Amino acid sequence: MPDTTRTTLNRSWRIKMGIFLAVFLGLGVWGYYDAAIKYPARGLRYAQWAQWQYLGAAINSGYSSSASVPDPVAEFSRLSEPARLDEIKAANAAPTPANELDQLEFNRHRWLRALKLVGSLRPAETVIDDPRQTLKQLDQSWKKRNNPQALTAYDIPVQWLITLFGFGCAAYMLLLFAMVARKRYAFDPESLTLTLPDGRTIVPTDIDAFDKRKWHRFIVFLKLTDAHETLGSKEIRLDLLRYAHLEDWVKQMFKAAHPDEYRASFPDEFAAAAEQSDESDPEQPDEPDSSAAST
């Protein structure tokens, strides 16, 4: 009974996929950590610092009684209107006694914006029962610390996009690996019959042309003859990198179907074979003439 060989996943391809999977998983974990932990924590630190700045300005200017913000969403919306935002930014850039309230509202806007960026713009964070006591507590935390770095509007969303990209690509790698692993090719070395994953078979006489336009990427296209029962005139794409042994089988079929073209395509093989033949069968030295020796 003829020996039939089946493909397995190529070791080099498995290693390559494993590296890609590890990279994408690492990217997803990194993005998730930044989006869910690191950046929100940094944003909350900045919001606390901004609150400290705001309360200090409110108490120093005599507005401590109105420092609490019962409806932070509405107040932030009011302060974020383009005309009002331009006014308070100008007042902060050139402070004077006359624009003290505008300066205070600049600090309030900065604090509320910091809370919004981390999803904490709610009354539980902005209602302040005792502004002076809260300021004392914040003094202890921030008087001897450097100013934290503020978040931008796109910092956390970008990290979530990185998370989605990393985990999405990792999921694709797993799906691709599963799909490739399910496919199997078989080969009968006696009849040079290649069995495709769907069960259909190809022999060398079924192949009209071996298209090697992507051979450098380990891809070959088999153009079948019209005479094939089920695949007549179709082109079969084979990925030689993914499956062990498949490249050798295709070359055996190529050599049998088109020997001259095969020799032109792979001249190095024949040169190497000739060299090995010369080395294994060196010229034998001439035998000495026994009659002359006896004389």
C-alpha positions as CSV (number, residue, x, y, z in Angstrom):
1,M,0.0,0.0,0.0
2,P,1.5,3.3,-1.0
3,D,2.8,5.6,1.8
4,T,0.7,8.7,2.3
5,T,2.2,11.7,4.2
6,R,0.2,14.5,5.8
7,T,1.3,18.0,6.5
8,T,1.9,19.5,9.9
9,L,2.3,23.2,10.9
10,N,5.7,24.5,10.0
11,R,7.8,25.1,13.1
12,S,9.1,28.4,11.8
13,W,5.6,29.6,11.1
14,R,4.4,28.6,14.6
15,I,7.3,30.5,16.1
16,K,6.4,33.6,14.0
17,M,2.8,33.4,15.0
18,G,3.7,33.0,18.6
19,I,5.9,36.1,18.5
20,F,3.2,38.2,16.8
21,L,0.6,36.9,19.4
22,A,2.9,37.9,22.3
23,V,3.6,41.3,20.8
24,F,-0.1,42.1,20.3
25,L,-1.1,40.7,23.7
26,G,1.6,42.8,25.3
27,L,0.3,45.9,23.4
28,G,-3.2,45.3,24.5
29,V,-2.2,44.8,28.2
30,W,-0.1,47.9,28.0
31,G,-2.9,50.0,26.5
32,Y,-5.4,48.6,29.0
33,Y,-3.2,49.4,32.0
34,D,-2.6,53.0,30.8
35,A,-6.3,53.5,29.9
36,A,-7.8,52.0,33.0
37,I,-5.2,52.6,35.7
38,K,-2.2,54.8,35.0
39,Y,-3.8,57.7,33.1
40,P,-7.0,58.0,35.3
41,A,-4.8,58.0,38.4
42,R,-2.6,60.8,36.9
43,G,-5.8,62.7,35.9
44,L,-7.2,62.4,39.4
45,R,-3.9,63.7,40.9
46,Y,-4.1,66.7,38.6
47,A,-7.8,67.3,39.4
48,Q,-6.9,67.3,43.1
49,W,-4.1,69.8,42.5
50,A,-6.4,71.9,40.4
51,Q,-9.0,71.8,43.2
52,W,-6.3,73.0,45.6
53,Q,-5.5,75.9,43.3
54,Y,-9.2,76.7,42.9
55,L,-10.0,76.7,46.6
56,G,-7.0,78.8,47.4
57,A,-8.1,81.4,44.8
58,A,-11.7,81.3,46.0
59,I,-10.8,81.9,49.7
60,N,-8.2,84.5,49.0
61,S,-10.7,86.5,46.9
62,G,-13.6,86.1,49.3
63,Y,-15.7,83.7,47.3
64,S,-15.4,80.7,49.7
65,S,-19.1,80.6,50.2
66,S,-19.7,79.9,46.5
67,A,-16.8,77.6,46.0
68,S,-19.0,74.5,46.0
69,V,-20.4,73.3,42.6
70,P,-23.7,71.5,43.1
71,D,-24.3,71.0,39.3
72,P,-20.8,70.4,37.8
73,V,-22.1,69.4,34.4
74,A,-24.1,72.6,33.8
75,E,-21.3,74.8,35.3
76,F,-18.7,73.2,33.1
77,S,-20.9,73.6,30.1
78,R,-21.3,77.3,30.9
79,L,-17.6,77.9,31.4
80,S,-16.8,76.0,28.2
81,E,-18.8,78.2,25.9
82,P,-16.2,79.7,23.5
83,A,-16.8,83.4,24.4
84,R,-16.7,82.8,28.1
85,L,-13.7,80.5,27.9
86,D,-11.8,83.2,25.9
87,E,-12.6,85.7,28.6
88,I,-11.4,83.6,31.6
89,K,-8.3,82.6,29.7
90,A,-7.4,86.2,29.0
91,A,-8.0,87.1,32.6
92,N,-5.7,84.4,33.8
93,A,-3.0,85.5,31.3
94,A,-3.2,89.1,32.5
95,P,-4.6,89.2,36.1
96,T,-5.9,92.4,37.5
97,P,-8.1,93.2,40.6
98,A,-10.9,94.0,38.1
99,N,-11.0,90.5,36.6
100,E,-10.6,88.6,39.8
101,L,-13.9,86.7,39.3
102,D,-12.8,85.7,35.8
103,Q,-9.5,84.4,37.2
104,L,-11.4,82.3,39.8
105,E,-13.7,80.9,37.1
106,F,-10.6,80.0,35.1
107,N,-9.4,77.9,38.0
108,R,-12.9,76.4,38.4
109,H,-13.0,75.4,34.7
110,R,-9.6,73.8,34.9
111,W,-10.6,71.7,38.0
112,L,-13.9,70.7,36.4
113,R,-12.3,69.8,33.1
114,A,-9.7,67.6,34.9
115,L,-12.6,65.7,36.6
116,K,-14.4,65.4,33.3
117,L,-11.4,63.8,31.5
118,V,-11.4,61.0,34.1
119,G,-15.2,60.5,34.2
120,S,-15.6,62.0,37.7
121,L,-17.6,65.2,36.8
122,R,-20.3,64.6,39.4
123,P,-21.7,66.3,42.5
124,A,-20.0,63.8,44.8
125,E,-16.6,65.2,43.7
126,T,-17.6,68.9,43.5
127,V,-19.9,69.7,46.4
128,I,-17.6,71.1,49.2
129,D,-19.2,71.5,52.6
130,D,-16.3,73.2,54.2
131,P,-13.9,74.8,51.7
132,R,-11.5,76.0,54.3
133,Q,-11.1,72.6,55.9
134,T,-10.8,71.0,52.5
135,L,-8.1,73.5,51.6
136,K,-6.1,72.7,54.8
137,Q,-6.2,69.0,53.9
138,L,-5.1,69.7,50.3
139,D,-2.3,72.0,51.7
140,Q,-0.8,69.0,53.5
141,S,-0.8,66.9,50.3
142,W,0.4,69.5,47.8
143,K,2.6,72.2,49.4
144,K,5.7,70.0,49.1
145,R,4.9,68.2,45.9
146,N,5.6,69.2,42.3
147,N,2.7,70.1,40.0
148,P,1.3,67.0,38.3
149,Q,1.0,66.7,34.5
150,A,-2.4,67.4,33.1
151,L,-4.2,65.0,30.8
152,T,-5.2,66.0,27.3
153,A,-8.6,65.2,25.9
154,Y,-7.2,62.3,23.7
155,D,-4.9,60.6,26.2
156,I,-7.3,58.1,27.6
157,P,-9.2,57.5,24.3
158,V,-6.0,56.8,22.5
159,Q,-5.0,54.2,25.1
160,W,-8.4,52.5,24.7
161,L,-7.8,52.4,20.9
162,I,-4.4,50.8,21.5
163,T,-6.1,48.3,23.8
164,L,-8.7,47.5,21.1
165,F,-6.0,47.2,18.4
166,G,-3.7,45.0,20.5
167,F,-6.4,42.6,21.7
168,G,-8.1,42.6,18.3
169,C,-5.0,41.6,16.5
170,A,-4.2,39.0,19.1
171,A,-7.7,37.5,18.6
172,Y,-7.1,37.5,14.8
173,M,-3.8,35.7,15.3
174,L,-5.5,33.0,17.4
175,L,-8.3,32.7,14.8
176,L,-5.8,32.4,11.9
177,F,-3.8,29.8,13.8
178,A,-6.9,27.7,14.4
179,M,-8.0,28.0,10.7
180,V,-4.6,27.0,9.4
181,A,-4.3,24.2,11.9
182,R,-7.5,22.7,10.7
183,K,-6.3,22.3,7.1
184,R,-4.3,19.3,6.1
185,Y,-2.6,18.3,2.9
186,A,-1.7,14.7,2.1
187,F,0.8,13.3,-0.5
188,D,1.4,10.0,-2.1
189,P,5.1,9.9,-3.0
190,E,4.6,6.9,-5.4
191,S,1.9,8.4,-7.6
192,L,2.8,12.1,-6.7
193,T,-0.8,12.7,-5.8
194,L,-1.5,15.8,-3.7
195,T,-4.7,15.7,-1.7
196,L,-6.2,19.1,-0.8
197,P,-7.9,19.9,2.5
198,D,-11.3,19.5,0.9
199,G,-10.4,16.0,-0.3
200,R,-9.9,16.7,-4.0
201,T,-6.7,15.4,-5.5
202,I,-4.1,16.7,-8.0
203,V,-1.5,14.8,-9.9
204,P,1.4,16.3,-12.0
205,T,-0.5,15.9,-15.3
206,D,-3.3,18.0,-13.9
207,I,-1.0,21.0,-13.6
208,D,-0.7,23.3,-16.7
209,A,1.6,25.8,-15.1
210,F,3.5,26.5,-11.8
211,D,3.2,30.2,-11.2
212,K,6.1,31.3,-9.0
213,R,5.5,35.1,-9.0
214,K,5.4,35.0,-5.2
215,W,7.8,32.3,-4.6
216,H,10.0,34.7,-2.6
217,R,7.1,34.8,-0.1
218,F,6.7,31.0,-0.1
219,I,3.5,31.2,-2.2
220,V,2.9,29.2,-5.4
221,F,-0.1,29.1,-7.7
222,L,-1.0,25.9,-9.5
223,K,-2.8,26.6,-12.8
224,L,-4.8,23.4,-13.5
225,T,-5.7,22.0,-16.9
226,D,-9.2,22.0,-18.4
227,A,-9.2,18.2,-18.1
228,H,-9.4,18.1,-14.3
229,E,-12.7,16.7,-13.2
230,T,-13.6,19.3,-10.5
231,L,-11.0,22.0,-10.7
232,G,-10.6,22.4,-14.4
233,S,-8.9,25.8,-15.4
234,K,-8.8,26.9,-11.8
235,E,-5.8,28.3,-9.9
236,I,-4.9,26.8,-6.6
237,R,-2.9,29.0,-4.1
238,L,-0.6,27.1,-1.8
239,D,1.2,28.7,1.2
240,L,4.4,26.8,1.5
241,L,5.6,28.6,4.7
242,R,2.7,27.5,6.9
243,Y,2.9,23.7,6.2
244,A,5.9,21.4,6.6
245,H,6.7,19.2,3.6
246,L,4.4,21.0,1.2
247,E,7.2,22.8,-0.6
248,D,9.0,19.5,-1.3
249,W,5.9,17.9,-2.6
250,V,5.1,20.8,-5.0
251,K,8.7,20.7,-6.3
252,Q,8.4,16.9,-6.9
253,M,5.2,17.5,-8.9
254,F,6.8,20.4,-10.7
255,K,9.8,18.3,-11.7
256,A,7.6,15.5,-12.9
257,A,5.2,17.7,-14.9
258,H,7.7,20.1,-16.4
259,P,11.3,18.8,-16.0
260,D,12.9,21.4,-18.3
261,E,11.2,24.3,-16.7
262,Y,12.0,22.9,-13.3
263,R,15.7,22.7,-14.2
264,A,15.7,26.3,-15.4
265,S,13.9,27.4,-12.2
266,F,16.2,25.6,-9.8
267,P,19.6,25.3,-11.5
268,D,21.4,25.4,-8.2
269,E,20.0,22.0,-7.2
270,F,21.4,20.4,-10.3
271,A,24.8,22.1,-9.8
272,A,24.9,20.9,-6.2
273,A,23.9,17.3,-7.3
274,A,26.7,17.3,-9.9
275,E,29.3,18.4,-7.3
276,Q,28.2,15.7,-4.9
277,S,28.5,13.2,-7.7
278,D,32.0,14.2,-8.5
279,E,33.1,14.1,-4.9
280,S,31.6,10.7,-4.3
281,D,33.1,9.2,-7.4
282,P,36.7,10.5,-7.8
283,E,38.8,9.4,-10.7
284,Q,40.7,6.2,-9.9
285,P,44.5,6.3,-10.4
286,D,45.9,4.0,-13.2
287,E,46.8,0.6,-12.0
288,P,50.6,-0.1,-12.4
289,D,51.6,-2.3,-15.2
290,S,52.3,-5.7,-13.5
291,S,54.3,-7.1,-16.4
292,A,56.6,-4.1,-16.5
293,A,57.2,-4.4,-12.8
294,S,58.1,-8.1,-13.1
295,T,60.6,-7.3,-15.8
